Amino acid sequence: MAVLDELKDAIISGNRDKAKQLTQKALDEGIDAKKIVVDGIAAAMEVVGEKFRSNEFYVPELLIAQRAMKASLSMMSGAEVDYVGTVVIGTVKGDLHDIGKNLVAAMLEGAGFKVIDLGVDVSPDQFVKVAGENSAHLIAMSALLTTTMGSMRDTIQALDKAGLKGKTRVIIGGAPVTQSYADEIKADGYAPDAASAVDRAKQLLPA
Amino acid sequence: MAEFTAIFLPGNSSVCVPEGTTLLAAAAAAGLLLQTPCGGQGRCGKCLARVEGGVDAPTSLERRVLGPDQLAQGWRLACQARVAGDVAVTVPESSLITEHRIMVEGVERELTVLPNITKVGLDLPAPSVEDPRADLNRVLDALSGHVRPPTRIASLRALPRVLRQSRFQITAVAADGELLALEPGDTSENAYGLAVDIGTTTVVAYLCHLPTGKSVAVASDLNSQAQYGDDVISRIRIASSGAEGLAALSGAVVTVINDLIERACHEAGVPEEAIYELSVVGNTCMSHLFLGVSPAGLGSLPFVQVFRSAQTVRAADLGIGVHPEALVYLVPNIGGFVGADTVGVILASELDRSDGLRVAVDIGTNGEIVVARQGELHAASTAAGPAFEGAKITQGMRAAHGAIESVHINDDVKCHVIGDVSPRGICGSGLVDAVAELVRVGIITETGRMLRRQEVTGLPEKVAERLVENERGVAFVLARPEESFGGEGVALTGRDVREMQLAKAAIYGGMELLLEELGAGPADIEQLLLAGAFGNYIRRESARAIGLIPALPAERIESIGNAAGVGARLVLCSTEERRRAEEIARRVRHVDLSERKGFYDRFADAMMLRPLPSLQ
């Protein structure tokens, strides 16, 4: 399917306008939306993730690829899509820094997750409430400040209290966060960057 | 608990410490300050030391940062490794906090000398049967009622002794119309003040002669709070951990200031007791820590300060070694992290009286930006991070001896090194230069990727062979091992370029967003002022080429040196300037950038390593 390959390339190189045109073209050609998402968008984001892991891509390339992806995805609204899982994401209480969180959200979206983005400064109760309402598979939390990362522990405890521990798993990340911190607060997963966050999130989905 | 001896080489200083003490703490006890930009959390890998003898097993953090080869050779992170027996520790120079270079001069501008401290020599009539006035009245009457009696009991108690010992020839010292002290004889010319700029990284003190407003000596040193972390967030975390942490941080900066007082007074031949007042600027966190006030509220949303307005306190209450009755005037803060130092920059550069669009940028660990037009002022801070001060860059260091500060590429690479010695690292200006040059010759792409050797064509052979690759990725060798201090070589890695990219995008994107508050863009800037040490040493062409600052014509860009320090001097020497500073602090609107819609997009665009704003 030539048009989907072209779309894939447009997203990888971050060409937003071209990605939009090609998405329209694919729809006009009568290609199923599910197929566009899987073979065009998700395939592109997988390549982006690979390039990120091999240090060929970094935040700027990720940012522009993600903008192109979002433009393409937005034209697909209303179409039936099979999500691989549902994730509730946000930066923790007291933390405004959302660039890393946005990247992870975009990568997850590109990988076929239903992403419910609660934005910044999200309280433990909000995380737990929204996760419960949507039967989310995952809560993804980000903190950029050593002074705010303590709120991650509070969310995990609130999740426990709500009886959701085990049903909804928790993945964390952000500059000051480490695997040992994740172990300490009993988070299910940790990822050092946006590409590995996707891998880790997939591993945490129920079999 | 068992105690063991730790010997530190090459200095051979030894110290006895309890089992379990970190090597970092042991080194500090032995008088060695090690680099800990991450605050001793085992993340930055800067406090490397080579160990022989009794230490515990490497932590998982160390295994990640150091790798098996280094660990096998006995390298450890001093902040993680703990004493478990008698131990010999070799500390390489690159791990030490060493001599550094900072701005001491700054823009000079006109000021009306009108100090808060006034000294008047008085030749009083001795009491007699005809004139039995009380001692205090005798003094106050001679000052023609302009001065109020002292509020401190010590001054009253000293009064009769000073008057009689000096046969009623005395000098009255007043601050803001209140009698502060009396001195025997006429010492009215002997009046000094100290203007202090507390930076996150360095502290500068200017000793000023108050009657003339002239600076007579300058001293500067590293802010020794750096041992608790390079950035303000690490320090807030420690200060919030309890009274002990807060006391350690405020004690650290007071110790530095006392040391600077001693040095400046010695240089100028002025006794410490001749200093009657200090004026102090710093970012909000520095101001809080200086007064021993907890900055915990600044650690998370909604970033609440304990105080914003100007504070006047007694120097003695802070433990500062000057005249026992001396005062400390702390310049007011603006909002969030934007503090008194930014008020100082605005005051020194008179941004509050600008007609045209003027912008001041102070590039540091916390990058502050001010935009001004027709009296309208907006300020913001960006968490640029410490990349420009050397942290987070593999071989990054501060602008000290041995730092590569500029880079040129032609047939080969030519570096200039501070102090003309063998290079051992790269500082902020060198980093900007190296990236700009590597983008120019095509080794780094506009999106910030350092290419592999086989991906670039047409490079001079000597340049091409500096492009190397190892298990950690690509790197460009600026100084070969044989040319460098310690024989390790100095290289810029692909990752380093990425770190710098994030930092510069935060500054440029922040500036763009702030300009929007005035409905303007970077191209509209009539004058761009670069404050601070970095602004002075950076090559402007390089900064423009990679889009750290807007691509404006050279005549619209000006370096203004340590403008925050100049601001501190102005308020020290003039009460008019003090009132103006207070008005500035009230007038400036603080903008929280990360709350703004559009920051994300701006940030993404500002990452590109090309002249900005883009023409398309």
Boltz contact constraints between the chains, C-beta under 6 A:
constraints:
  - contact:
      token1: [A, 55]
      token2: [B, 473]
      max_distance: 6.0
  - contact:
      token1: [A, 58]
      token2: [B, 498]
      max_distance: 6.0
  - contact:
      token1: [A, 60]
      token2: [B, 447]
      max_distance: 6.0
  - contact:
      token1: [A, 60]
      token2: [B, 448]
      max_distance: 6.0
  - contact:
      token1: [A, 60]
      token2: [B, 607]
      max_distance: 6.0
  - contact:
      token1: [A, 61]
      token2: [B, 447]
      max_distance: 6.0
  - contact:
      token1: [A, 63]
      token2: [B, 604]
      max_distance: 6.0
  - contact:
      token1: [A, 94]
      token2: [B, 300]
      max_distance: 6.0
  - contact:
      token1: [A, 94]
      token2: [B, 301]
      max_distance: 6.0
  - contact:
      token1: [A, 96]
      token2: [B, 594]
      max_distance: 6.0
  - contact:
      token1: [A, 121]
      token2: [B, 301]
      max_distance: 6.0
  - contact:
      token1: [A, 145]
      token2: [B, 233]
      max_distance: 6.0
  - contact:
      token1: [A, 146]
      token2: [B, 233]
      max_distance: 6.0
  - contact:
      token1: [A, 146]
      token2: [B, 237]
      max_distance: 6.0
  - contact:
      token1: [A, 147]
      token2: [B, 236]
      max_distance: 6.0
  - contact:
      token1: [A, 147]
      token2: [B, 237]
      max_distance: 6.0
  - contact:
      token1: [A, 147]
      token2: [B, 299]
      max_distance: 6.0
  - contact:
      token1: [A, 147]
      token2: [B, 300]
      max_distance: 6.0
  - contact:
      token1: [A, 148]
      token2: [B, 300]
      max_distance: 6.0
